[in-house]
């Protein structure tokens, strides 16, 4: 079992829809990261969380430390949001190594 | 602030050839990571440096892969000889190397081995 599990693996939405991507982890972490990767592109850090909730524009990330679960929400989705969204965690035991989920491929259709 | 620089962006080689990738991290970042991302999968850590020392290379196939960060700044990752299954995007990332600090990623090098 992977230390970081994401769901769904693939997600297709219509423009304007509210989107949720989930991430669960099974280990002790010092931080959780949400990353965005466009096709052929590098990775961009969206959020880093250790507790609570963060918001940036139409993106909201939440984390529940007790349940070892985080969600990434996109409000009023747009085709330019189409990308792979990756959840990664910094393990408390690992010299700040990032452990990644497999990613969620989001496609937003106009 | 300049980001993490990687070169080349794309590389196509034949199997059994050698290849090298270069990474220049963000200035002042002590930690440098090399990740391998095979199509459809999440990145897998190959090696992590703290300054010029290796922190974790447990998943680096040492019979063919090598990496160095001699002066604790930029780094090179080499594959020799390459195999077909090495086709992937090789991502470099850097961070301050402290708890709860973000990692910043380069654009990656897409390697195709034919």
Backbone of each chain as ProteinMPNN parsed JSONL, in Angstrom:
{"seq_chain_A": "XXXXXXXXXXXXXXXXXXXXXXXXXXXXXXXXXXXXXXXXXXXXXXXXXXXXXXXXXXXXXXXXXXXXXXXXXXXXXXXXXXXXXXXXXXXXXXXXXXXXXXXXXXXXXX", "coords_chain_A": {"N_chain_A": [[0.86, -1.187, 0.0], [0.578, 2.213, -0.904], [2.139, 4.999, 0.707], [0.928, 7.393, 0.364], [-2.191, 8.09, -0.841], [-4.279, 8.938, -3.518], [-7.435, 10.176, -4.669], [-10.046, 11.018, -7.013], [-8.418, 8.928, -9.529], [-8.637, 9.792, -12.115], [-10.435, 12.573, -13.388], [-13.132, 14.129, -14.838], [-14.657, 17.133, -15.711], [-17.215, 19.625, -16.208], [-16.917, 22.961, -17.359], [-17.065, 25.375, -14.817], [-17.941, 23.764, -12.78], [-17.72, 22.566, -9.371], [-14.914, 21.193, -7.899], [-13.412, 18.429, -6.291], [-10.559, 16.947, -4.972], [-9.064, 14.222, -3.391], [-6.836, 13.236, -0.736], [-5.161, 10.824, 1.076], [-3.124, 9.728, 3.763], [-0.735, 7.593, 5.381], [1.191, 7.824, 7.256], [3.334, 9.525, 9.659], [3.496, 12.998, 9.326], [5.148, 16.116, 8.569], [4.342, 18.106, 6.938], [1.998, 18.741, 4.286], [1.724, 18.781, 0.794], [0.24, 20.296, -2.023], [0.463, 19.968, -5.444], [0.792, 21.09, -8.826], [0.796, 19.914, -12.125], [1.231, 20.588, -15.418], [0.629, 19.175, -18.688], [3.611, 18.013, -20.05], [4.964, 19.892, -18.652], [6.752, 21.417, -15.899], [6.595, 21.035, -12.316], [4.469, 22.786, -10.164], [4.214, 24.324, -7.069], [1.284, 24.472, -5.203], [0.058, 24.625, -2.651], [1.225, 24.443, 0.731], [0.629, 22.687, 3.602], [0.217, 22.392, 7.105], [-1.722, 22.326, 8.928], [-5.278, 22.922, 9.254], [-6.646, 25.174, 6.903], [-6.177, 26.54, 3.646], [-6.413, 29.175, 1.251], [-6.328, 30.201, -2.095], [-7.098, 32.29, -4.489], [-9.241, 30.628, -6.641], [-8.756, 28.232, -5.529], [-8.797, 25.936, -2.855], [-7.429, 24.445, -0.026], [-7.557, 21.868, 2.358], [-6.798, 20.294, 5.481], [-6.96, 17.479, 7.615], [-5.535, 16.538, 10.357], [-5.886, 14.558, 12.303], [-7.448, 12.658, 11.011], [-5.781, 12.058, 8.956], [-5.996, 13.143, 6.329], [-6.51, 15.043, 3.38], [-7.958, 17.592, 1.335], [-8.287, 19.01, -1.908], [-9.854, 21.688, -3.326], [-11.472, 23.073, -6.149], [-13.055, 25.886, -7.155], [-15.596, 27.025, -9.422], [-14.589, 25.852, -11.886], [-12.272, 25.848, -14.665], [-11.272, 25.409, -18.097], [-8.483, 25.851, -18.213], [-7.623, 24.877, -15.835], [-7.117, 22.279, -16.21], [-5.002, 19.639, -15.615], [-2.456, 17.649, -13.988], [-2.883, 16.896, -10.647], [-1.064, 16.683, -7.784], [-0.563, 15.132, -4.705], [1.624, 15.435, -2.021], [3.731, 14.445, 0.697], [5.692, 15.528, 3.458], [7.663, 13.563, 5.29], [7.881, 12.993, 8.79], [10.003, 11.555, 9.632], [12.124, 11.613, 7.867], [14.302, 13.271, 6.957], [13.216, 15.455, 5.552], [12.256, 14.465, 3.151], [10.195, 14.308, 0.263], [7.271, 12.491, -0.263], [5.318, 11.152, -2.783], [1.931, 11.085, -4.013], [0.148, 9.319, -6.645], [-1.074, 11.067, -8.302], [-3.769, 13.013, -9.717], [-5.503, 13.162, -12.637], [-6.972, 15.848, -14.026], [-9.489, 16.943, -16.132], [-11.029, 19.607, -17.572], [-13.771, 20.431, -19.31], [-14.922, 22.725, -21.842]], "CA_chain_A": [[0.0, 0.0, 0.0], [1.342, 3.439, -0.938], [1.998, 5.84, 1.886], [0.042, 8.496, -0.023], [-3.213, 7.639, -1.789], [-5.134, 10.008, -4.036], [-8.626, 9.793, -5.429], [-9.974, 9.917, -7.969], [-7.226, 8.901, -10.368], [-8.995, 10.64, -13.252], [-11.641, 13.35, -13.122], [-13.563, 14.994, -15.938], [-15.694, 18.047, -15.25], [-17.639, 20.7, -17.1], [-16.522, 24.297, -16.903], [-17.936, 25.955, -13.799], [-18.232, 22.809, -11.707], [-16.902, 22.522, -8.151], [-14.103, 19.971, -7.982], [-12.708, 17.999, -5.08], [-9.578, 15.865, -5.087], [-8.776, 13.772, -2.041], [-5.529, 12.646, -0.461], [-5.03, 10.192, 2.385], [-1.767, 9.257, 4.012], [-0.74, 6.593, 6.455], [2.41, 7.982, 8.046], [3.451, 10.812, 10.32], [4.008, 14.006, 8.406], [5.329, 17.471, 9.077], [3.608, 19.001, 6.039], [1.4, 18.147, 3.094], [1.848, 19.693, -0.34], [-0.527, 20.092, -3.248], [1.277, 20.391, -6.576], [0.11, 21.064, -10.123], [1.696, 19.611, -13.233], [0.605, 20.646, -16.733], [1.254, 18.226, -19.611], [4.906, 18.426, -20.565], [5.516, 20.977, -17.858], [7.287, 21.112, -14.589], [5.659, 20.981, -11.192], [4.307, 24.047, -9.449], [3.647, 24.137, -5.746], [0.074, 25.245, -4.981], [-0.104, 24.841, -1.216], [1.865, 23.61, 1.725], [-0.243, 22.733, 4.77], [0.453, 21.512, 8.244], [-2.989, 22.266, 9.67], [-6.319, 23.868, 8.872], [-7.16, 25.447, 5.57], [-5.581, 27.672, 2.933], [-7.163, 29.564, 0.054], [-5.62, 31.066, -3.027], [-7.97, 32.443, -5.655], [-10.331, 29.642, -6.69], [-8.263, 26.982, -4.953], [-8.863, 25.808, -1.397], [-6.876, 23.173, 0.466], [-7.825, 21.608, 3.772], [-6.154, 19.101, 6.015], [-7.403, 16.993, 8.913], [-4.374, 15.777, 10.83], [-6.334, 13.373, 13.04], [-7.936, 11.656, 10.053], [-4.74, 11.872, 7.936], [-6.716, 13.355, 5.072], [-6.521, 16.405, 2.85], [-8.714, 17.793, 0.101], [-8.05, 20.188, -2.744], [-11.087, 22.077, -3.994], [-11.402, 24.117, -7.165], [-14.377, 26.452, -7.405], [-15.803, 27.607, -10.761], [-13.484, 25.29, -12.673], [-12.049, 26.41, -15.99], [-10.409, 24.5, -18.866], [-7.048, 26.02, -17.925], [-7.303, 24.114, -14.625], [-6.796, 20.909, -16.619], [-3.616, 19.338, -15.24], [-2.346, 16.604, -12.968], [-2.74, 17.436, -9.3], [-0.305, 15.704, -7.013], [-0.441, 15.307, -3.256], [2.906, 14.934, -1.518], [3.897, 14.696, 2.125], [7.029, 15.525, 4.04], [7.598, 12.648, 6.423], [8.577, 13.488, 9.97], [11.162, 10.721, 9.936], [12.831, 11.328, 6.614], [15.178, 14.307, 6.391], [12.457, 16.356, 4.687], [11.986, 13.863, 1.848], [8.814, 14.351, -0.198], [6.704, 11.257, -0.791], [4.257, 11.61, -3.669], [0.858, 10.266, -4.531], [0.266, 9.067, -8.078], [-1.633, 12.178, -9.054], [-5.132, 12.992, -10.257], [-5.595, 13.864, -13.915], [-8.215, 16.617, -14.132], [-9.826, 17.526, -17.427], [-12.206, 20.469, -17.499], [-14.261, 20.684, -20.66], [-15.662, 23.992, -21.962]], "C_chain_A": [[0.895, 1.235, 0.0], [1.105, 4.238, 0.331], [1.05, 6.998, 1.62], [-0.912, 7.993, -1.11], [-4.065, 8.825, -2.213], [-6.345, 9.408, -4.718], [-9.38, 11.047, -5.853], [-8.666, 9.957, -8.751], [-7.415, 9.804, -11.587], [-10.311, 11.335, -12.939], [-11.922, 14.242, -14.317], [-14.724, 15.839, -15.46], [-16.059, 19.025, -16.356], [-17.228, 22.028, -16.495], [-17.545, 24.834, -15.905], [-18.217, 25.029, -12.634], [-17.251, 22.984, -10.538], [-16.2, 21.166, -8.113], [-13.445, 19.686, -6.65], [-11.791, 16.835, -5.406], [-9.133, 15.518, -3.675], [-7.405, 13.117, -1.927], [-5.547, 12.074, 0.954], [-3.612, 9.68, 2.547], [-1.743, 8.415, 5.274], [0.447, 6.741, 7.395], [2.396, 9.341, 8.741], [4.095, 11.826, 9.391], [4.258, 15.315, 9.127], [4.611, 18.474, 8.188], [3.043, 18.209, 4.869], [1.401, 19.204, 2.0], [0.847, 19.303, -1.423], [0.247, 20.744, -4.386], [0.457, 20.265, -7.852], [1.134, 20.817, -11.219], [0.909, 19.626, -14.533], [1.322, 19.679, -17.666], [2.565, 18.765, -20.167], [5.595, 19.486, -19.732], [6.118, 20.517, -16.552], [6.196, 21.153, -13.535], [5.659, 22.327, -10.488], [3.672, 23.753, -8.102], [2.433, 25.046, -5.583], [-0.064, 25.622, -3.504], [0.861, 23.954, -0.44], [1.075, 23.795, 3.017], [0.34, 21.89, 5.883], [-0.773, 21.433, 9.136], [-3.995, 23.174, 8.988], [-6.609, 23.946, 7.392], [-6.396, 26.612, 4.973], [-6.377, 27.921, 1.665], [-6.301, 30.466, -0.791], [-6.446, 31.142, -4.294], [-9.115, 31.445, -5.601], [-9.931, 28.304, -6.068], [-8.332, 27.038, -3.429], [-8.285, 24.454, -1.024], [-7.152, 23.061, 1.95], [-7.078, 20.366, 4.205], [-6.735, 18.776, 7.381], [-6.313, 16.047, 9.418], [-4.808, 14.484, 11.526], [-6.77, 12.263, 12.09], [-6.91, 11.359, 8.971], [-5.34, 12.014, 6.535], [-6.659, 14.824, 4.677], [-7.371, 16.445, 1.593], [-8.258, 19.059, -0.589], [-9.346, 20.471, -3.476], [-10.784, 23.162, -5.03], [-12.828, 24.605, -7.396], [-14.417, 27.061, -8.799], [-14.697, 27.161, -11.705], [-13.48, 25.828, -14.099], [-11.154, 25.447, -16.771], [-8.92, 24.654, -18.573], [-6.631, 25.344, -16.611], [-6.913, 22.676, -14.965], [-5.302, 20.658, -16.412], [-3.63, 18.085, -14.373], [-2.107, 17.288, -11.634], [-2.153, 16.352, -8.417], [-0.277, 16.107, -5.551], [0.907, 14.723, -2.829], [3.016, 15.282, -0.038], [5.371, 14.716, 2.481], [6.948, 14.684, 5.302], [8.39, 13.206, 7.594], [9.898, 12.768, 10.198], [12.215, 10.711, 8.84], [13.774, 12.414, 6.099], [14.484, 15.154, 5.33], [12.232, 15.792, 3.294], [10.497, 13.991, 1.527], [8.415, 12.977, -0.718], [5.433, 11.614, -1.534], [3.148, 10.583, -3.817], [1.019, 10.129, -6.039], [-0.35, 10.163, -8.923], [-3.06, 11.944, -9.499], [-5.136, 13.804, -11.541], [-6.961, 14.527, -14.024], [-8.353, 17.172, -15.54], [-11.104, 18.321, -17.267], [-12.591, 20.84, -18.922], [-15.057, 21.984, -20.733], [-17.145, 23.747, -22.205]], "O_chain_A": [[1.844, 1.325, 0.78], [0.04, 4.173, 0.945], [0.436, 7.526, 2.547], [-0.479, 7.531, -2.166], [-4.515, 9.614, -1.382], [-6.302, 8.305, -5.263], [-9.361, 12.044, -5.132], [-7.899, 10.914, -8.643], [-6.488, 10.484, -12.029], [-11.194, 10.758, -12.303], [-11.065, 15.009, -14.754], [-15.671, 15.321, -14.869], [-15.307, 19.223, -17.31], [-17.198, 22.193, -15.276], [-18.752, 24.749, -16.135], [-18.691, 25.482, -11.593], [-16.132, 23.471, -10.698], [-16.833, 20.123, -8.278], [-12.977, 20.597, -5.966], [-12.201, 15.86, -6.036], [-8.86, 16.403, -2.864], [-6.889, 12.53, -2.878], [-5.907, 12.764, 1.908], [-2.98, 9.25, 1.582], [-2.626, 8.52, 6.126], [0.683, 5.877, 8.24], [1.557, 10.195, 8.45], [5.109, 11.548, 8.751], [3.657, 15.591, 10.165], [4.301, 19.58, 8.632], [3.551, 17.145, 4.515], [1.113, 20.375, 2.25], [0.64, 18.121, -1.697], [0.635, 21.91, -4.307], [-0.452, 19.44, -7.945], [2.202, 21.43, -11.24], [0.028, 18.793, -14.742], [2.501, 19.389, -17.463], [2.602, 19.874, -20.701], [6.692, 19.93, -20.071], [5.994, 19.356, -16.164], [5.014, 21.291, -13.85], [6.708, 22.925, -10.249], [2.694, 23.009, -8.02], [2.531, 26.254, -5.798], [-0.274, 26.785, -3.161], [1.252, 22.877, -0.887], [0.875, 24.921, 3.474], [0.888, 20.814, 5.645], [-0.856, 20.565, 10.006], [-3.626, 24.08, 8.241], [-6.792, 22.933, 6.716], [-6.014, 27.549, 5.674], [-6.942, 26.998, 1.078], [-5.632, 31.37, -0.291], [-6.497, 30.193, -5.077], [-9.873, 31.415, -4.632], [-10.71, 27.352, -6.092], [-7.978, 28.038, -2.805], [-8.614, 23.439, -1.635], [-7.004, 24.024, 2.702], [-6.765, 19.496, 3.392], [-6.972, 19.664, 8.199], [-6.193, 14.911, 8.962], [-4.174, 13.442, 11.359], [-6.502, 11.085, 12.326], [-7.145, 10.484, 8.137], [-5.208, 11.134, 5.686], [-6.747, 15.72, 5.517], [-7.488, 15.451, 0.876], [-7.894, 20.045, 0.051], [-9.879, 19.603, -4.166], [-9.953, 24.044, -4.809], [-13.702, 23.831, -7.785], [-13.406, 27.552, -9.301], [-13.962, 27.982, -12.253], [-14.511, 26.204, -14.656], [-10.352, 24.736, -16.166], [-8.171, 23.682, -18.674], [-5.442, 25.248, -16.307], [-6.433, 21.941, -14.102], [-4.454, 21.366, -16.957], [-4.689, 17.537, -14.067], [-1.236, 18.149, -11.509], [-2.686, 15.246, -8.322], [-0.006, 17.257, -5.204], [1.27, 13.624, -3.248], [2.466, 16.284, 0.421], [6.185, 14.013, 1.883], [6.258, 15.038, 6.258], [9.441, 13.819, 7.41], [10.796, 13.285, 10.863], [13.121, 9.878, 8.876], [14.024, 12.47, 4.895], [15.094, 15.527, 4.328], [12.036, 16.553, 2.347], [9.646, 13.806, 2.397], [9.132, 12.372, -1.515], [4.565, 12.298, -0.993], [3.384, 9.377, -3.757], [1.905, 10.737, -6.639], [-0.166, 10.184, -10.14], [-3.499, 10.803, -9.64], [-4.813, 14.991, -11.535], [-7.984, 13.848, -14.106], [-7.433, 17.798, -16.067], [-12.138, 17.781, -16.873], [-11.826, 21.483, -19.641], [-15.786, 22.317, -19.798], [-17.916, 24.698, -22.33]]}, "seq_chain_B": "XXXXXXXXXXXXXXXXXXXXXXXXXXXXXXXXXXXXXXXXXXXXXXXXXXXXXXXXXXXXXXXXXXXXXXXXXXXXXXXXXXXXXXXXXXXXXXXXXXXXXXXXXXXXXXXXXX", "coords_chain_B": {"N_chain_B": [[12.75, 36.223, -8.024], [14.971, 33.785, -9.249], [14.057, 30.601, -10.564], [14.301, 26.987, -10.19], [16.653, 25.724, -12.334], [16.895, 23.629, -15.139], [18.587, 21.546, -17.468], [19.195, 19.465, -20.354], [15.942, 20.329, -21.826], [14.731, 18.356, -23.289], [15.685, 15.084, -24.358], [16.843, 12.644, -26.536], [18.021, 9.438, -26.805], [19.897, 6.518, -27.777], [19.509, 3.149, -26.586], [21.909, 1.941, -24.264], [23.589, 4.076, -24.63], [25.098, 6.974, -23.029], [23.995, 9.608, -20.807], [23.612, 12.926, -19.513], [22.241, 15.071, -17.058], [21.558, 18.378, -15.963], [21.273, 20.512, -13.128], [20.442, 23.544, -11.595], [19.912, 24.796, -8.542], [17.65, 26.894, -6.585], [19.113, 29.825, -5.331], [20.845, 29.541, -2.282], [19.429, 27.391, -1.354], [19.69, 24.536, 0.49], [19.01, 21.885, 0.215], [18.753, 19.491, -2.315], [16.99, 17.695, -4.729], [16.663, 14.855, -6.843], [14.271, 13.519, -8.965], [12.576, 10.814, -10.528], [10.123, 10.532, -12.957], [7.952, 8.438, -14.264], [5.771, 8.009, -17.028], [2.436, 8.572, -16.201], [2.717, 8.027, -13.544], [3.489, 9.01, -10.134], [6.178, 11.197, -9.06], [9.335, 9.673, -8.282], [11.727, 9.496, -5.773], [15.11, 9.76, -6.512], [17.632, 10.602, -5.564], [18.798, 12.514, -2.797], [20.321, 15.45, -1.793], [22.009, 17.125, 0.832], [23.375, 20.124, 1.077], [26.557, 19.371, -0.06], [26.493, 16.724, 0.511], [25.23, 13.341, 0.436], [21.983, 12.479, 1.342], [19.958, 10.637, 0.991], [19.964, 7.948, -1.063], [18.701, 5.656, -1.627], [16.972, 4.633, -3.543], [18.255, 4.866, -5.906], [19.425, 3.521, -8.86], [22.318, 2.208, -8.664], [24.082, 0.888, -10.276], [23.949, 1.992, -12.735], [23.202, 4.64, -12.601], [24.362, 7.818, -11.55], [25.118, 10.575, -9.404], [26.101, 13.886, -8.618], [27.055, 16.617, -6.506], [29.102, 18.686, -6.29], [30.085, 21.185, -5.239], [28.113, 21.866, -3.582], [26.145, 23.311, -4.794], [25.098, 23.497, -7.827], [24.043, 20.533, -9.65], [24.646, 17.339, -11.185], [23.133, 14.644, -12.91], [23.701, 11.42, -13.999], [23.314, 8.86, -16.449], [24.406, 5.733, -17.305], [25.062, 2.701, -18.7], [22.199, 3.691, -20.664], [18.869, 2.358, -20.401], [15.875, 1.106, -21.99], [13.75, 1.341, -20.186], [14.422, 3.551, -18.731], [13.298, 5.748, -19.795], [11.671, 8.67, -19.118], [10.537, 11.521, -17.194], [12.876, 13.597, -15.713], [13.118, 15.169, -12.789], [14.259, 17.984, -11.041], [14.494, 19.35, -7.833], [14.494, 21.84, -5.247], [15.03, 22.926, -1.868], [14.905, 24.826, 1.222], [15.613, 23.077, 3.141], [14.638, 22.737, 5.656], [12.237, 21.994, 8.251], [8.854, 22.008, 7.183], [9.136, 23.644, 4.9], [8.766, 24.778, 1.559], [9.213, 22.851, -1.414], [10.734, 23.564, -4.488], [10.317, 23.168, -7.932], [12.067, 22.279, -10.933], [11.624, 22.559, -14.55], [11.987, 20.088, -15.59], [13.552, 17.311, -17.307], [12.85, 15.659, -20.181], [13.431, 12.446, -20.981], [13.942, 10.232, -23.61], [14.508, 6.966, -24.416], [15.572, 5.027, -27.013]], "CA_chain_B": [[13.765, 35.214, -7.679], [15.077, 32.775, -10.282], [13.611, 29.289, -10.129], [15.22, 25.882, -10.395], [16.959, 25.606, -13.762], [17.325, 22.31, -15.588], [18.866, 21.386, -18.896], [18.328, 20.012, -21.388], [14.515, 20.077, -21.623], [14.407, 17.086, -23.949], [16.848, 14.333, -24.815], [16.553, 11.328, -27.11], [19.259, 8.672, -26.977], [19.716, 5.089, -28.002], [19.868, 2.345, -25.421], [23.336, 1.709, -24.024], [24.327, 5.335, -24.615], [25.102, 7.673, -21.748], [23.352, 10.926, -20.837], [23.772, 13.688, -18.274], [21.307, 16.164, -16.845], [22.127, 19.399, -15.084], [20.303, 21.253, -12.326], [20.917, 24.642, -10.765], [18.799, 25.07, -7.622], [17.462, 28.268, -6.129], [20.249, 30.256, -4.52], [20.648, 29.424, -0.842], [18.726, 26.158, -0.988], [20.66, 23.525, 0.892], [18.578, 20.548, -0.183], [18.496, 19.298, -3.748], [16.408, 16.37, -4.992], [16.417, 14.366, -8.2], [13.154, 12.595, -9.038], [12.244, 10.196, -11.811], [8.676, 10.396, -13.099], [7.538, 7.646, -15.422], [4.466, 8.445, -17.514], [1.28, 8.025, -15.488], [3.033, 7.771, -12.136], [4.023, 10.127, -9.369], [7.645, 11.224, -9.01], [10.03, 8.781, -7.366], [13.001, 10.084, -5.394], [16.327, 9.028, -6.846], [18.696, 10.982, -4.651], [18.612, 13.776, -2.086], [21.542, 16.039, -1.26], [21.98, 18.237, 1.779], [24.632, 20.743, 0.661], [27.206, 18.479, -1.024], [26.438, 15.366, 1.01], [24.063, 12.539, 0.064], [21.12, 12.145, 2.467], [19.175, 9.435, 0.659], [20.083, 7.462, -2.445], [18.29, 4.265, -1.513], [16.258, 4.175, -4.741], [19.077, 5.173, -7.091], [20.051, 2.286, -9.419], [23.715, 2.66, -8.659], [24.88, 0.243, -11.318], [23.922, 2.783, -13.974], [22.912, 6.044, -12.311], [25.231, 8.491, -10.588], [24.804, 11.993, -9.256], [27.037, 14.601, -7.764], [26.801, 18.038, -6.193], [30.439, 18.832, -5.738], [30.298, 22.408, -4.471], [26.915, 22.137, -2.805], [25.237, 24.223, -5.493], [24.438, 22.772, -8.905], [24.168, 19.076, -9.59], [24.462, 16.575, -12.41], [22.661, 13.253, -12.813], [24.167, 10.711, -15.183], [22.875, 7.487, -16.671], [25.365, 5.091, -18.197], [24.384, 2.912, -19.973], [20.749, 3.85, -20.544], [17.977, 1.287, -20.82], [14.581, 1.595, -22.471], [12.881, 1.673, -19.06], [14.821, 4.826, -18.14], [12.508, 6.819, -20.419], [10.913, 9.313, -18.036], [10.9, 12.914, -16.921], [13.756, 13.699, -14.558], [12.801, 16.439, -12.136], [15.12, 18.465, -9.978], [13.808, 20.255, -6.912], [15.343, 22.311, -4.159], [14.348, 23.554, -0.737], [15.823, 25.325, 2.242], [16.079, 21.937, 3.912], [14.154, 22.799, 7.039], [10.878, 21.489, 8.365], [7.752, 22.846, 6.705], [9.488, 24.572, 3.831], [8.335, 24.287, 0.267], [10.169, 22.446, -2.431], [10.51, 24.22, -5.766], [10.686, 22.205, -8.972], [12.419, 22.698, -12.272], [10.716, 22.141, -15.62], [12.219, 18.677, -15.877], [14.161, 16.861, -18.557], [12.151, 14.476, -20.699], [14.362, 11.528, -21.637], [13.395, 9.113, -24.376], [15.528, 5.998, -24.799], [15.008, 4.241, -28.127]], "C_chain_B": [[13.772, 34.161, -8.783], [14.661, 31.439, -9.698], [14.7, 28.265, -10.299], [15.414, 25.702, -11.901], [17.444, 24.193, -14.063], [17.634, 22.357, -17.071], [19.425, 19.993, -19.141], [16.856, 19.788, -21.054], [14.112, 18.72, -22.188], [15.707, 16.418, -24.392], [16.366, 12.987, -25.347], [17.88, 10.633, -27.337], [18.91, 7.226, -27.28], [20.116, 4.328, -26.742], [21.368, 2.038, -25.455], [24.186, 2.979, -24.158], [24.297, 5.952, -23.218], [24.483, 9.051, -21.92], [23.572, 11.6, -19.49], [22.781, 14.826, -18.239], [21.912, 17.113, -15.817], [21.008, 20.14, -14.358], [21.004, 22.349, -11.543], [19.779, 25.044, -9.826], [18.671, 26.565, -7.318], [18.604, 28.622, -5.173], [19.931, 30.157, -3.031], [19.935, 28.161, -0.397], [19.737, 25.046, -0.719], [20.31, 22.14, 0.356], [18.246, 20.496, -1.664], [18.05, 17.855, -3.939], [16.426, 16.094, -6.49], [15.3, 13.327, -8.123], [13.042, 12.036, -10.455], [10.723, 10.03, -11.878], [8.371, 9.666, -14.395], [6.101, 8.019, -15.755], [3.345, 7.764, -16.733], [1.521, 7.75, -14.026], [3.484, 9.052, -11.448], [5.542, 10.086, -9.365], [8.202, 10.27, -7.963], [11.397, 9.377, -7.066], [14.147, 9.174, -5.805], [17.424, 9.317, -5.83], [18.385, 12.345, -4.049], [19.959, 14.202, -1.517], [21.192, 17.071, -0.201], [23.347, 18.885, 1.646], [25.34, 19.784, -0.307], [27.231, 17.033, -0.559], [25.158, 14.653, 0.618], [23.284, 12.157, 1.327], [20.395, 10.828, 2.224], [19.406, 9.104, -0.803], [19.625, 6.018, -2.517], [17.577, 3.744, -2.758], [17.008, 4.508, -6.023], [19.7, 3.867, -7.604], [21.534, 2.53, -9.651], [24.587, 1.966, -9.692], [24.925, 1.084, -12.587], [23.703, 4.274, -13.747], [23.962, 6.572, -11.322], [24.849, 9.962, -10.529], [25.845, 12.625, -8.359], [26.607, 16.046, -7.592], [28.06, 18.536, -5.497], [30.606, 20.067, -4.852], [29.052, 22.794, -3.677], [25.96, 23.097, -3.478], [24.543, 23.434, -6.605], [24.805, 21.284, -8.868], [24.021, 18.477, -10.976], [24.006, 15.161, -12.071], [23.048, 12.564, -14.111], [23.59, 9.302, -15.227], [23.833, 6.866, -17.688], [25.471, 3.606, -17.845], [22.87, 2.989, -19.778], [20.017, 2.604, -21.03], [16.645, 1.896, -21.256], [13.7, 2.063, -21.313], [13.302, 2.948, -18.322], [14.082, 6.0, -18.763], [11.55, 7.387, -19.381], [11.222, 10.797, -18.06], [11.742, 12.922, -15.656], [13.611, 15.114, -14.007], [13.832, 16.75, -11.07], [14.311, 19.418, -9.106], [14.791, 20.707, -5.845], [14.486, 22.912, -3.055], [15.395, 24.042, 0.253], [16.356, 24.191, 3.122], [15.717, 22.015, 5.376], [12.722, 22.288, 7.065], [9.882, 22.52, 7.838], [8.196, 23.946, 5.753], [9.134, 23.931, 2.502], [9.511, 23.813, -0.563], [9.769, 23.11, -3.742], [11.096, 23.337, -6.86], [11.138, 22.907, -10.243], [11.421, 22.181, -13.291], [10.899, 20.677, -16.002], [12.941, 18.461, -17.198], [13.435, 15.603, -18.997], [13.13, 13.634, -21.486], [13.595, 10.428, -22.349], [14.559, 8.233, -24.801], [14.919, 5.078, -25.852], [15.941, 3.075, -28.473]], "O_chain_B": [[12.714, 33.695, -9.207], [14.87, 31.164, -8.516], [15.864, 28.6, -10.52], [14.446, 25.546, -12.645], [18.28, 23.637, -13.352], [17.021, 23.109, -17.828], [20.051, 19.403, -18.26], [16.557, 19.107, -20.073], [13.26, 18.029, -21.631], [16.683, 17.079, -24.747], [15.589, 12.286, -24.699], [18.768, 11.181, -27.992], [17.784, 6.777, -27.067], [20.936, 4.786, -25.946], [21.985, 1.899, -26.511], [25.373, 2.962, -23.835], [23.559, 5.5, -22.343], [24.447, 9.598, -23.022], [23.701, 10.936, -18.462], [22.512, 15.468, -19.255], [22.665, 16.71, -14.931], [19.933, 20.364, -14.913], [22.031, 22.114, -10.906], [18.774, 25.586, -10.287], [19.489, 27.377, -7.749], [19.0, 27.821, -4.326], [18.888, 30.625, -2.575], [19.842, 27.886, 0.799], [20.527, 24.673, -1.586], [21.191, 21.326, 0.078], [17.542, 21.359, -2.19], [18.641, 16.924, -3.393], [16.227, 16.999, -7.301], [15.362, 12.384, -7.333], [13.371, 12.702, -11.437], [10.112, 9.461, -10.974], [8.516, 10.218, -15.485], [5.307, 8.311, -14.861], [3.309, 6.539, -16.617], [0.62, 7.284, -13.329], [3.815, 10.043, -12.098], [6.132, 9.041, -9.641], [7.616, 10.084, -6.897], [12.144, 9.724, -7.982], [14.16, 7.983, -5.493], [18.061, 8.405, -5.305], [17.794, 13.21, -4.695], [20.646, 13.426, -0.851], [20.206, 17.798, -0.323], [24.359, 18.304, 2.039], [24.737, 19.415, -1.315], [27.91, 16.2, -1.159], [24.111, 15.286, 0.481], [23.845, 11.586, 2.263], [20.238, 10.012, 3.132], [19.077, 9.899, -1.684], [20.092, 5.247, -3.355], [17.575, 2.539, -3.005], [16.439, 4.433, -7.111], [20.418, 3.188, -6.868], [21.942, 3.003, -10.712], [25.707, 2.403, -9.956], [25.82, 0.92, -13.417], [23.996, 5.082, -14.628], [24.385, 5.876, -10.398], [24.321, 10.518, -11.491], [26.394, 11.985, -7.462], [25.896, 16.612, -8.422], [28.079, 18.772, -4.289], [31.229, 19.972, -3.795], [28.951, 23.909, -3.165], [25.066, 23.644, -2.832], [23.527, 22.781, -6.367], [25.724, 20.853, -8.172], [23.35, 19.043, -11.839], [24.435, 14.569, -11.081], [22.757, 13.064, -15.198], [23.404, 8.647, -14.201], [24.041, 7.4, -18.777], [25.944, 3.287, -16.754], [22.331, 2.416, -18.832], [20.471, 1.899, -21.932], [16.332, 3.043, -20.936], [12.987, 3.06, -21.435], [12.619, 3.379, -17.393], [14.225, 7.133, -18.304], [10.717, 6.665, -18.833], [12.053, 11.268, -18.837], [11.366, 12.325, -14.647], [13.933, 16.103, -14.665], [14.226, 15.879, -10.295], [13.522, 20.21, -9.621], [15.79, 20.04, -5.576], [13.358, 23.348, -3.29], [16.581, 23.729, 0.151], [17.401, 24.319, 3.76], [16.391, 21.441, 6.232], [12.076, 22.166, 6.024], [10.046, 23.726, 8.022], [7.678, 25.061, 5.805], [9.193, 22.712, 2.34], [10.635, 24.298, -0.436], [8.583, 23.201, -4.059], [12.21, 22.827, -6.742], [10.654, 23.986, -10.582], [10.488, 21.455, -12.948], [10.043, 20.099, -16.672], [12.934, 19.318, -18.081], [13.407, 14.605, -18.277], [13.61, 14.053, -22.539], [12.72, 9.781, -21.774], [15.486, 8.695, -25.466], [13.894, 4.437, -25.621], [15.646, 2.297, -29.381]]}, "name": "protein", "num_of_chains": 2, "seq": "XXXXXXXXXXXXXXXXXXXXXXXXXXXXXXXXXXXXXXXXXXXXXXXXXXXXXXXXXXXXXXXXXXXXXXXXXXXXXXXXXXXXXXXXXXXXXXXXXXXXXXXXXXXXXXXXXXXXXXXXXXXXXXXXXXXXXXXXXXXXXXXXXXXXXXXXXXXXXXXXXXXXXXXXXXXXXXXXXXXXXXXXXXXXXXXXXXXXXXXXXXXXXXXXXXXXXXXXXXXXXXXX"}
